Amino acid sequence: MTRLAPRSASAATEGGLLARAPSPALVVGAIASVQLGSALAAKLFAQIGPAGAVLLRLLFGTIIVLALWRPRLRGRSRRELMLAATFGLVLAGMNLSFYYAIDRIPLGIAVAIEFVGPLGVAVAGSRRWIDLLWVALAAGGIVALTRGQTHGLDALGAVLALVAGCLWAAYILLNARVGRAFERGTGLALALCVALVATLPAGVIVGAGHLLDGRSLALGAAVGVLSSAIPYSFEIEALRRIRPAVFGVLMSLEPAMAALAGLIVLKQGLSAREIAGIALVVSASIGASLQSREAPIAV
């Protein structure tokens, strides 16, 4: 899921509540906010479908980000605009595949499977034997998740979560390029506009007239705030002060936080084997983060 905006120049200013908050608390708060937003989005599926939920999330998230960054097209090269457009298409695909995944499988399992994306980026190109251990742990966790004993896991849901993970990896790599090409969060703002347009047809077809219902709009606005405004603000401030390894370790808690959000909001229980699978993925992500020189940029 789209979460992290490029670092803001204005975020460097001292003072304010966020500047006084401990960095680890900000990162954990951002993770909790995103997963709560995903759980609330799942409550929209029966009314407007996953595509409709993605559309409303992107609509309200884009409005917030545009208000924050106010991007301009003037003076941008064609190459920069194509980069932002590609980034936006990746965002659209990542959100759609993830929301359709959590429509079929529990939120905690979906996030754990999806986490193979940033884990793959963290260990890609490494020649250290220890990284094989993290890959093996993650693979064991995925096997445990997809072969739970209490209920069969929807195969298409698992595949969609893997697709979302691959797109998450692409997001990480593209985010770095966008951050270098655009100042502050303007590149992300342009990309979100492209993502919104790309999801508009599917969202309108699936959601139809229910998109304008009061409940849909209210939950969509809440999802946009929880999945965009709050984590953007928290993580930008935290990244000013936190070491990359610490950030990566904290982000590795995301599958566990997703399982908790699924349990509390959606009443999605997990078997002991599935909990063990999530624990293996979290352990692999923590190990890869500690060994990595750069922190993965989450979505």
Secondary structure, DSSP 8 states (H G I E B T S, - for coil): --------SGGGS--SHHHHS-HHHHHHHHHHHHHHHHHHHHTTHHHHHHHHHHHHHHHHHHHHHHHHH----TT--HHHHHHHHHHHHHHHHHHHHHHHHHTTS-HHHHHHHHTHHHHHHHHTT---THHHHHHHHHHHHHHHHHT-SSS---HHHHHHHHHHHHHHHHHHHHHHHHHHHSSTTHHHHHHHHHHHHHHHHHHHHHHGGGGGSHHHHHHHHHHHIIIIIHHHHHHHHHHHHS-HHHHHHHHTTHHHHHHHHHHHHH-----HHHHHHHHHHHHHHHHHHHH-SS-----
